[in-house]
Amino acid sequence: VVYPDQRAFFLVAHALKCTHAHGRARAHTHTHTHRGKPMSSAYVSVLRQVLAMAPQRHTGVQRVVTLAKLVDDPHLQLRYVHVTGSNGKGSVCWKIAGALQAAGLTVGLFTSPHLFTFRERLRVNSEMIDEPSLTALLARLLQVATSAGLLKQLSFFDLFTVASFLYFRQKQVDVVVLEVGIGGRLDSTVVVPPPRLAVITSVSVEHAQLLGSTVEEIAADKAHIIKDKTPVVIGPAVPEAVIRARARLTNSEVWVCHGKGGDGEAVGGSATAGAAVEPWQSF
């Protein structure tokens, strides 16, 4: 599945909304639907509030920490596989989640953007969150943020990130496969504790105004998902020296995957002294 650019997606949605608004009879009789199924008025209402927020902010993550603290820090009560990269991170998240589920674990999956519905972003064992649950989670977070005077500081990606933590804690998942939004250093998802595994799929020049103008600078930004003693797997199109420098700072191990002819060859490369522990042994 090829996901459209998020900005383009919402521009198209806005254009359709404007076209509809200029209709005559339909403007008063339209029922909000998803794939032909009516959406509840409560769900539509909460989504309107969410869509009025900025898509993403890259000014630090303290606002996300603050919101999470207001709902009892659900992110600190979960285990993670944290995935970033310029390309391929969504596909890798799905493959990792599928493998972990096949191994008998209950797996939370957080990805973005969505294609048809916001509900796609939060899944447990491949099943999307249901409409009433997402409505209740977002309404609760909007209320908490408003009461704390925090709402104007938050983006809808911040809100969905914290909503995912709440949902996965509620579902008592064994592990969360967590896809970064943009970069790593200032992404909302970076508030999680040291993950059981960090994955960097690839690095190329993207979002240069936020992440840096070279692949090395961008890799250094993405490398912030690597925390204390985190096993790290990187793809072949990742500046290895940059990742190993971060690994030394965090006492972490690095594995490099070299793809040849469609086959992956995992080459272990310890950035620290001592015996290496295979990354999948973390679960």
Helices and strands as residue ranges (DSSP letters): H 6-21, H 26-29, E 33-34, E 37-38, H 41-51, H 62-70, G 74-77, E 80-84, H 89-102, E 107-110, G 118-121, E 122-124, E 127-128, H 131-147, G 151-153, H 156-170, E 175-179, G 188-191, E 197-200, H 208-211, H 215-222, G 223-225, E 232-234, H 240-250, E 254-260, E 263-269, G 279-282
